[in-house]
Amino acid sequence: MKKINWDALGITTSILCAIHCAVLPLFLAALPLFGVNIIDNHAFEIGMIILAFVIGCYALWHGYKWHHHRKAPLGLFVAGMIFLVLKQVFLAYHVVLLVPAVICIVAAHILNYRYCRVHNHAHATDCNHDHY
């Protein structure tokens, strides 16, 4: 079994983060030169909402079904997605609806992560899958 060198991993991620932080603003600033506008781009925003929905559904359903069987993360995620959709409909309230959307979705993922780690895949009577 190979051990992880946490210091090397920390250094690597710090360097990657620095590169990301330096290059991303330049990349985003250059996009309009190529005719790409991701700010106030309806199609881009819908695509990001769909991506958040797909990733969230997979992650949260997996945690619910295979690990913790708690509905709170799913409820928070659904609330966050509703706020995201409403943000696209009621454009005048964009920021007012975006803030709770992000808070709910991030909280759902954090709660799901914590429940999955605490539960540690212990099986109980509410478990709906076979133990291998």
N, C-alpha and C positions, 0 to 999 in steps of 0.2 A: 504494500500500500504506500502510495506516494504522499508525502506531507506537503501541505501548502505553506509556502514562505509568505506570510502575511505582510512582512515589510516590503518585499519585492512587489507584491500585488498592490500595496498602497502606493509605492513609488510609481508603478506603471499607470495606475488609474489617475494619479495626480497629474502625470505628464499628459495623458490622453485628455484629461479634463482641460488642462491649460491650452492644448492644441485646439480642442473643440471651442473653447471660449474665445480664442483669438481668430479662428477661421470662420466660424458660423456667422458672426455679424458681417464680415466681408462678403461671404457667399450670399446672404439674404439681401444685402445692399446692392449686389450686382444683378440679382434676378430681374429687376425691371429693364435693365439694358438688353436682356434677351426676350423681352415681351412677356415675362412671367410676373404676375401680380398675385401674391398670396394674402395680401392685406385687403380686406373687404371683398374677397373672392368667394362668392356663394358656393360654387362647386367645390372649392378646396375645403371650406368649412363643413359642408355636408360630408365630404370624404373623411374628414377627421372625426366627425361625430360617429360615422359608421365604423371607423377603425376602433374608436374607444368602445363602442357597443360590442363589437365582435370580441375584442380582447377581454373586456370586462365580463361578458357572458361566459366565456370559456373559463377564465380564472376563477370567478365566483361560483359557477356551477360545479366545477371540479372540487373546490374546497368544501362546498355544501354537501355534495353527494359522497365524496370519498373520505372526508375527514371530520367535519364538526357538526353537520346537520342543523346549523343555526340559520335563521332567516334574516337576521338583522343586516348582514352585509348585502344581501340581495335587495332588501327594502331600501337601504341607503342608495344603492346603485340605481335602482329604478327611479327614485326621487331625483337623483342627479341627472339621469338621462331625460326625464321630463323637463327639468329646468333647461337643459341644453336645447331641446326641441323648441320650447317656448321662446328661448333667446332668438331663434331663427324666425319665429313668427312675429314677435313683438319687438321689432328692431329698436324702438325708442327706449326700451328697458334692457338693452344688451348687457351692460355691465351689472345692473341690478340682478339679472337672472344668471349671469355667468359665474358670479362669486359663489352663490350657494350650490350651483352645479358642480363646480370644481371641488368645493369642500365635501359635498356628499360623495362624489366618486372616489376621491382620495381616501376619505374616511372608510368607505366600503372596502377598498383594497387593503388598507391597514388593518381593519378589523378582521377581514378574512385571513390575512397573513397571521395575525396573532392567534386566532382561533385554530388555525391549522397547526401552528407550532405547539400550542398548549395541549391540544387534543392528542397529538402525536399518534394518530391513526389507531386509537384504542377502540375496540369494537364493543358495542352495547346492543341492547334490544332494538334500538332504532336504526341500526345499521342495515342498509338495503343492498348490500353486495356481499359476495363470497370472499372469505379470507383465504389468501393463497400462501 
